[in-house]
Structure formats: structure tokens, C-alpha cells
Amino acid sequence: MSSQPTTGTTALGPRIAQGRTAEVFAWHDGCVIKLFFDWCPAEWVQHELEIGQVLATLDLPTPKVMARVAVDGRDGLIYERVDGPSMLANLTAAPWRVGSIARSFAEVHAGIHQRPGGGFVRLHPMLEQAIDHSDAIPVALKAPILSTLRRLPEGTALCHFDFHPDQVLVTASGCAVIDWMSACQGDQLADVARTAILFMVGNPPAASWLTRAIIQQVRRRFYRTYLARYRELAPSFSEERLHAWMLPVAAARLTDAIPGEREPLLAFLQRAARP
């Protein structure tokens, strides 16, 4: 598989999805193309390609990356096509199924953490660098945040680190996890903490008002059910360690500068960093 993009001239099919960094379009030969927005550095695309190559060596339910291309001046990655609604779409269509969807979500997450994270970037130094060099985090908070991070175990599990219901597709043959750009090696509870922070402050990009309203109504029940099921599946689960991880994970999320998240994240950091 070449790491250099080839130039594509084939017309794009219908747009299937849109996220913060890219759009996904139908492609030929049973594939889709993930086209990154112009502001995304080429290094991000190459990083995702390399992640996909490592994932291909693991027994994971995820679409395989096929090639890197350029279409109309935009960087893109060709992926195997996997058809099915996301867990978020299913939840929006049937919010009364929140319990069963949340339990399935936890089972997929726990399954990821059973895989080794060797070959992926290590989470600890990644977080430490992001926090230490961030201008978004108040200087007075950096020392307690970094002190907490340094006390936490490094871990060796595979972590998705952007795991939320819109990243899990429900197909005829089971669930498939997408968007591994943040994948890393670390403590599995750091990954759970990241999901907790996403439930606390995140909203799907380009979501309709109906989707956002439903998310607001069911997110607490979804998270409680997810966490209870995950706890059942992870014998080493520690509530204290999970809460400790939320401080550096929230700080790192603040450095992403997601619109609408700055104030709630700062408020959380101010509370969580108190001695």
C-alpha cells in the first residue's frame, strides 16, 4: 500500500457522512472515500493511513483502509465500505432503546481494550506534551493536572480515544468501529474517561436540532448504562482511577478548541483540580 497520494478523477458518489475533519462519499468497487477538509494537515492523513495499516493486523471490527488519494486538490483515504446506521442514528430513531444500545456500546468498547496497543503512539507523553504546551489551559491549573497525569498508570491497551455512538456502525454482520485517527496505547480507563468527557460536553457536528434535543434527553441514562455494563466487563475497573483520568483528559480536550466546549471544560477543570 503506497503512502503517497494518487490523483483521482472519478466523480464522487453521494455524501454519506460529515464530521469535523472530513466528509465521506460513496466510491466505486465497494468502497468509500474519506475526503479531508482543506485545513487538515497532510500529516494527519498520513497518520490515519498508518494507523489503518496497524489496525489491519489486529482482529478488529473496522473497515480496512485501501489507499491514499487526492481528489480535486483534497487529501483522501479509500476505505472498504461498511453499510449500516450508526448507534447514534439508531438512538435518535428509537430513544426508548437507550438501554440496549448503551450496553452494546460498552461491549464494543471493552472488546477494543482487550487488544494490545503496541504500534500506536503512547498516550501518556502525548497528553503531557499537549497540556504542557497549551495556551488554552490556565497556568495555575497545569501543575495539578500534570501531577495527576504522572501518578496514573501508562497501560498497554489499545485505546480509540474518540469513542462515541456516532463512531460505531451497526451492520448486518455486527458492529464496526470507524475513525481511529486518535488511536493510541494506554490505560483503558483513560479511554473511558475520554468517552465520559465527550458525553459531558460534546455534540455531533452538523447534527439536526432533533438529534441534539434527543441527545440532551438521553445522554445521562446512556452514560450510566454504558458505564455499568463496562464495569461488569472489566475486572480491573476502578472508579477512583476513572475520575482521576478525567482531569488530564479534559485538559487535553480543551486544547482541541472545539466550538462551544471551552467554558464547560474550563469549569470542569477548575472543580476537578481543587486540592
C-alpha positions as CSV (number, residue, x, y, z in Angstrom):
1,M,0.0,0.0,0.0
2,S,1.5,3.3,-1.0
3,S,1.7,6.2,1.4
4,Q,1.9,8.7,-1.4
5,P,-1.5,10.0,-2.6
6,T,-2.5,9.3,-6.2
7,T,-4.6,11.8,-8.1
8,G,-8.3,10.7,-8.5
9,T,-10.6,12.0,-11.3
10,T,-13.5,9.7,-10.7
11,A,-16.7,11.6,-9.8
12,L,-17.7,11.3,-6.2
13,G,-20.8,9.4,-5.3
14,P,-23.4,10.7,-2.8
15,R,-22.1,12.1,0.5
16,I,-22.7,9.6,3.3
17,A,-21.5,11.4,6.3
18,Q,-19.7,14.6,7.5
19,G,-17.5,15.1,10.6
20,R,-15.3,17.8,12.0
21,T,-12.3,17.0,9.8
22,A,-13.7,15.2,6.7
23,E,-16.6,14.2,4.6
24,V,-17.3,10.6,3.5
25,F,-18.6,9.9,-0.1
26,A,-19.6,6.7,-1.9
27,W,-16.8,5.4,-4.1
28,H,-16.6,2.6,-6.7
29,D,-15.7,-1.0,-6.2
30,G,-17.5,-1.4,-2.9
31,C,-15.5,1.4,-1.2
32,V,-16.0,4.9,0.3
33,I,-13.7,7.9,0.2
34,K,-13.0,10.0,3.3
35,L,-12.1,13.4,2.0
36,F,-10.4,15.7,4.5
37,F,-11.2,19.4,4.6
38,D,-8.5,21.8,3.2
39,W,-7.4,23.0,6.7
40,C,-6.4,19.5,7.8
41,P,-2.6,19.0,7.5
42,A,-1.3,16.3,5.2
43,E,0.4,14.8,8.2
44,W,-3.0,13.9,9.7
45,V,-4.0,12.0,6.6
46,Q,-0.7,10.1,6.6
47,H,-1.1,9.4,10.3
48,E,-4.5,7.9,9.8
49,L,-3.3,5.8,6.9
50,E,-0.5,4.4,9.1
51,I,-3.0,3.7,11.9
52,G,-5.2,1.8,9.4
53,Q,-2.2,-0.3,8.4
54,V,-1.6,-1.3,12.0
55,L,-5.3,-2.0,12.7
56,A,-5.3,-4.4,9.7
57,T,-3.0,-6.7,11.7
58,L,-5.5,-6.9,14.6
59,D,-8.8,-8.8,14.8
60,L,-11.0,-5.7,15.0
61,P,-14.4,-4.9,13.6
62,T,-13.4,-1.9,11.5
63,P,-13.3,-1.0,7.8
64,K,-9.9,-1.6,6.1
65,V,-8.0,1.3,4.6
66,M,-7.2,0.7,1.0
67,A,-5.2,3.7,-0.3
68,R,-4.4,7.3,0.0
69,V,-5.6,9.6,-2.9
70,A,-6.1,13.2,-3.8
71,V,-9.3,14.4,-5.4
72,D,-9.8,18.0,-6.6
73,G,-6.9,19.0,-4.5
74,R,-8.1,17.4,-1.3
75,D,-6.4,14.6,0.5
76,G,-8.4,11.5,1.0
77,L,-8.3,7.8,2.1
78,I,-10.2,5.0,0.4
79,Y,-11.9,2.6,2.8
80,E,-13.7,-0.6,2.5
81,R,-17.4,0.2,2.5
82,V,-19.4,-0.9,5.6
83,D,-23.1,-0.3,5.4
84,G,-25.3,0.4,8.4
85,P,-26.6,3.2,10.6
86,S,-24.5,4.5,13.5
87,M,-25.5,3.8,17.1
88,L,-26.3,7.5,17.3
89,A,-28.7,7.2,14.4
90,N,-30.4,4.2,16.0
91,L,-30.7,6.1,19.3
92,T,-32.2,9.1,17.5
93,A,-34.7,7.0,15.7
94,A,-35.6,4.9,18.8
95,P,-34.6,6.7,22.0
96,W,-36.7,4.2,24.1
97,R,-33.9,1.6,23.2
98,V,-31.3,3.7,25.0
99,G,-30.6,0.8,27.5
100,S,-29.8,-1.9,24.9
101,I,-27.8,0.5,22.7
102,A,-25.7,1.7,25.6
103,R,-24.9,-1.9,26.7
104,S,-23.9,-2.8,23.2
105,F,-21.8,0.3,23.0
106,A,-20.0,-0.7,26.3
107,E,-19.4,-4.3,24.9
108,V,-17.7,-2.9,21.8
109,H,-15.5,-0.6,23.8
110,A,-14.5,-3.3,26.2
111,G,-13.6,-5.5,23.2
112,I,-11.3,-2.9,21.8
113,H,-9.4,-2.7,25.2
114,Q,-8.7,-6.4,25.0
115,R,-6.4,-5.8,22.1
116,P,-2.7,-4.7,22.7
117,G,-1.8,-1.1,21.8
118,G,1.7,-1.9,20.6
119,G,2.5,0.0,17.3
120,F,0.4,3.0,18.4
121,V,1.5,6.3,19.9
122,R,1.8,6.2,23.7
123,L,-1.0,8.2,25.4
124,H,1.0,9.5,28.5
125,P,3.6,11.5,26.6
126,M,1.0,12.7,24.1
127,L,-1.2,14.1,26.8
128,E,1.7,15.6,28.8
129,Q,3.0,17.4,25.7
130,A,-0.5,18.7,24.8
131,I,-1.1,20.0,28.3
132,D,2.4,21.5,28.9
133,H,2.4,23.4,25.6
134,S,-1.2,24.6,25.7
135,D,-2.1,28.3,25.9
136,A,-5.8,27.3,26.5
137,I,-5.2,25.9,29.9
138,P,-4.7,28.4,32.8
139,V,-1.2,28.3,34.0
140,A,-2.3,27.8,37.6
141,L,-4.0,24.6,36.6
142,K,-1.2,23.0,34.7
143,A,0.8,21.8,37.7
144,P,-2.0,19.9,39.4
145,I,-3.2,18.4,36.1
146,L,0.3,17.2,35.2
147,S,0.9,15.9,38.7
148,T,-2.3,13.8,38.4
149,L,-1.3,12.5,35.0
150,R,2.1,11.4,36.2
151,R,0.6,9.4,39.0
152,L,-1.7,7.4,36.6
153,P,-0.6,4.1,35.0
154,E,0.6,4.2,31.5
155,G,-1.2,1.0,30.4
156,T,-0.7,-1.1,27.2
157,A,-4.3,-1.4,25.9
158,L,-5.4,-0.2,22.5
159,C,-7.5,2.9,23.0
160,H,-9.7,4.5,20.4
161,F,-9.7,7.9,22.2
162,D,-12.6,9.3,20.3
163,F,-15.2,6.7,21.1
164,H,-18.8,7.8,21.0
165,P,-22.1,6.4,19.5
166,D,-21.5,8.1,16.1
167,Q,-18.3,6.1,15.7
168,V,-20.0,2.7,15.8
169,L,-21.9,1.4,12.8
170,V,-24.4,-1.3,13.2
171,T,-24.2,-3.7,10.2
172,A,-25.9,-6.9,9.2
173,S,-22.8,-8.8,10.5
174,G,-22.3,-6.9,13.7
175,C,-20.8,-3.6,14.9
176,A,-18.0,-1.8,13.1
177,V,-15.9,1.0,14.6
178,I,-14.7,3.9,12.5
179,D,-12.5,7.0,12.8
180,W,-9.3,5.7,14.5
181,M,-7.3,8.9,14.0
182,S,-6.8,9.3,17.7
183,A,-5.9,5.7,18.4
184,C,-3.1,5.2,21.0
185,Q,-1.6,2.8,23.6
186,G,-2.6,3.5,27.2
187,D,-4.7,2.8,30.2
188,Q,-8.1,1.6,29.2
189,L,-9.7,3.9,31.8
190,A,-8.2,6.9,30.1
191,D,-10.2,5.9,27.0
192,V,-13.3,5.5,29.1
193,A,-12.6,8.9,30.6
194,R,-12.4,10.4,27.2
195,T,-15.8,9.0,26.3
196,A,-17.1,10.4,29.6
197,I,-15.8,13.9,28.7
198,L,-17.4,13.6,25.2
199,F,-20.8,12.8,26.8
200,M,-20.3,15.8,29.1
201,V,-19.5,18.4,26.6
202,G,-19.7,17.0,23.0
203,N,-22.3,17.4,20.3
204,P,-22.2,15.7,16.9
205,P,-21.1,18.1,14.2
206,A,-23.8,19.0,11.7
207,A,-26.5,17.4,13.9
208,S,-30.1,18.4,13.4
209,W,-32.0,20.2,16.2
210,L,-33.9,16.9,16.7
211,T,-30.8,14.9,17.2
212,R,-29.3,17.4,19.6
213,A,-32.6,17.5,21.6
214,I,-32.7,13.7,21.9
215,I,-29.1,13.6,22.9
216,Q,-29.7,16.1,25.7
217,Q,-32.7,14.0,26.9
218,V,-31.0,10.5,27.0
219,R,-27.2,11.2,27.4
220,R,-27.2,10.8,31.2
221,R,-29.1,7.5,31.1
222,F,-27.0,6.3,28.2
223,Y,-23.7,7.1,30.0
224,R,-24.9,5.5,33.3
225,T,-25.9,2.3,31.5
226,Y,-22.8,2.2,29.4
227,L,-20.6,2.6,32.5
228,A,-22.4,0.0,34.4
229,R,-22.1,-2.6,31.6
230,Y,-18.4,-1.7,31.1
231,R,-17.7,-2.1,34.8
232,E,-19.2,-5.7,34.5
233,L,-16.8,-6.5,31.7
234,A,-13.6,-5.0,33.1
235,P,-12.5,-6.7,36.3
236,S,-9.7,-4.2,36.9
237,F,-12.2,-1.2,36.7
238,S,-11.6,1.5,39.3
239,E,-14.0,4.4,39.9
240,E,-11.2,6.4,41.6
241,R,-8.8,5.9,38.6
242,L,-11.5,6.8,36.1
243,H,-12.3,10.1,37.9
244,A,-8.5,10.8,38.1
245,W,-8.1,10.3,34.4
246,M,-10.9,12.8,33.6
247,L,-8.7,15.7,34.7
248,P,-5.9,15.3,32.2
249,V,-8.2,14.0,29.5
250,A,-10.5,17.0,29.8
251,A,-7.5,19.3,29.7
252,A,-6.3,17.7,26.5
253,R,-9.7,18.0,25.0
254,L,-9.6,21.8,25.8
255,T,-6.5,22.1,23.5
256,D,-8.6,20.8,20.6
257,A,-10.5,24.2,20.6
258,I,-13.9,22.6,19.7
259,P,-16.6,25.4,19.4
260,G,-18.9,25.5,22.4
261,E,-16.7,23.4,24.6
262,R,-14.3,25.9,26.2
263,E,-16.5,27.2,29.0
264,P,-17.8,23.8,30.3
265,L,-14.3,22.3,30.1
266,L,-12.7,25.1,32.0
267,A,-15.4,24.9,34.6
268,F,-14.8,21.2,35.0
269,L,-11.1,21.7,35.3
270,Q,-11.5,24.3,37.9
271,R,-13.6,22.0,40.0
272,A,-11.6,18.8,39.4
273,A,-8.2,20.4,40.0
274,R,-9.0,21.7,43.5
275,P,-6.9,20.1,46.2
